[in-house]
Amino acid sequence: MKALAIIALVLGLGAVGAAGYAKVETFGNYQSLDKELKDHGPSTKYDVPLLQEYKDTLAHLHMIAWGAGALALVLGGVAMAKAKAKGGLPIAAIVLGVVGIGATVLSSPPWT
C-alpha cells in the first residue's frame, strides 16, 4: 500500500500547489484588475475579457484543489487502513489534502 500512499501524497501536494498558486498569483491579479476597472473603467478592449479569464482560472484552480485534496484524503485514509505499520506517509497525504482544501478559502473565487 506504499504506492497508494505515494499517490495520495502527490495529490495532496497538487492540491496545496493549486490553492497556493490561486492565492499568490491569480487572486492578486484578479483583485488588482477588478479594482482598476471599478475605479477607472476599461482602458483597452482586453480588460473585461481578461478579468473574466482570471475569474475562470480561479474557479478552475479551486476545483482542482478541492478534487485533488479530496482524493488525497480518501486515498490516504485507505492506505492508512490497509497498512500494517501506520507510517507517516499516509498521514502526511491526509494532512496535505486537508490543507489544500482549506487553503482555497484564502482566495475564494468570485462565483457570481
C-alpha positions as CSV (number, residue, x, y, z in Angstrom):
1,M,0.0,0.0,0.0
2,K,3.0,2.2,-0.1
3,A,2.2,3.1,-3.8
4,L,-1.3,4.2,-2.7
5,A,0.2,6.4,0.0
6,I,2.6,8.0,-2.5
7,I,-0.2,8.7,-5.0
8,A,-2.2,10.3,-2.2
9,L,0.8,12.4,-1.2
10,V,1.3,13.6,-4.7
11,L,-2.4,14.5,-5.0
12,G,-2.1,16.3,-1.6
13,L,0.9,18.3,-2.9
14,G,-1.1,19.1,-6.1
15,A,-4.0,20.4,-4.0
16,V,-1.7,22.6,-1.9
17,G,0.1,23.8,-5.1
18,A,-3.1,24.7,-6.9
19,A,-4.5,26.5,-3.9
20,G,-1.2,28.3,-3.4
21,Y,-0.9,29.4,-7.0
22,A,-4.5,30.7,-6.9
23,K,-3.8,32.8,-3.8
24,V,-0.3,34.0,-4.7
25,E,-0.7,34.7,-8.4
26,T,-4.2,34.7,-9.8
27,F,-6.2,36.2,-6.9
28,G,-4.0,39.2,-6.7
29,N,-4.2,39.8,-10.4
30,Y,-8.0,39.5,-10.3
31,Q,-8.3,41.9,-7.4
32,S,-6.0,44.4,-8.9
33,L,-7.7,44.4,-12.3
34,D,-11.2,44.4,-10.7
35,K,-10.3,47.5,-8.6
36,E,-8.8,49.2,-11.7
37,L,-11.9,48.6,-13.7
38,K,-14.2,49.8,-11.0
39,D,-12.2,52.9,-10.4
40,H,-11.3,54.0,-14.0
41,G,-13.2,51.7,-16.3
42,P,-11.6,49.6,-19.0
43,S,-8.6,51.1,-20.7
44,T,-8.4,48.6,-23.5
45,K,-10.8,46.2,-25.1
46,Y,-8.9,43.3,-23.5
47,D,-9.5,44.4,-19.8
48,V,-13.0,43.0,-19.4
49,P,-12.3,39.6,-21.1
50,L,-9.0,39.4,-19.0
51,L,-11.0,39.9,-15.8
52,Q,-13.3,37.0,-16.8
53,E,-10.3,34.8,-17.6
54,Y,-8.9,35.5,-14.1
55,K,-12.3,34.6,-12.6
56,D,-12.4,31.4,-14.7
57,T,-8.9,30.5,-13.8
58,L,-9.6,31.0,-10.1
59,A,-12.6,28.7,-10.4
60,H,-10.6,26.0,-12.2
61,L,-7.7,26.2,-9.7
62,H,-10.1,25.8,-6.8
63,M,-11.9,22.9,-8.3
64,I,-8.5,21.2,-8.9
65,A,-7.5,21.9,-5.3
66,W,-10.8,20.5,-4.0
67,G,-10.7,17.4,-6.2
68,A,-7.1,16.6,-5.5
69,G,-7.4,17.3,-1.8
70,A,-10.5,15.1,-1.5
71,L,-8.8,12.3,-3.4
72,A,-5.7,12.6,-1.2
73,L,-7.8,12.5,1.9
74,V,-9.7,9.3,0.7
75,L,-6.6,7.5,-0.7
76,G,-4.5,8.4,2.3
77,G,-7.2,7.0,4.6
78,V,-7.4,3.8,2.6
79,A,-3.6,3.5,2.6
80,M,-3.5,4.0,6.3
81,A,-6.3,1.5,6.9
82,K,-4.6,-1.2,4.8
83,A,-1.0,-0.6,6.0
84,K,0.3,-3.0,8.6
85,A,2.6,-0.4,10.1
86,K,0.9,3.0,10.4
87,G,3.6,5.2,8.9
88,G,3.8,8.9,8.4
89,L,3.3,8.8,4.6
90,P,-0.5,8.3,4.6
91,I,-0.9,10.8,7.5
92,A,1.1,13.4,5.5
93,A,-1.1,12.8,2.5
94,I,-4.2,13.3,4.6
95,V,-2.8,16.5,6.1
96,L,-1.8,17.9,2.7
97,G,-5.3,17.1,1.3
98,V,-7.0,18.9,4.2
99,V,-4.6,21.8,3.9
100,G,-5.2,22.0,0.1
101,I,-8.9,22.1,0.6
102,G,-8.7,24.6,3.4
103,A,-6.4,26.9,1.6
104,T,-9.0,27.6,-1.1
105,V,-10.8,29.7,1.5
106,L,-8.0,32.2,1.4
107,S,-8.7,33.1,-2.2
108,S,-12.3,32.2,-2.7
109,P,-13.2,32.9,-6.3
110,P,-15.9,35.3,-7.1
111,W,-18.5,32.8,-8.4
112,T,-21.0,35.5,-9.5
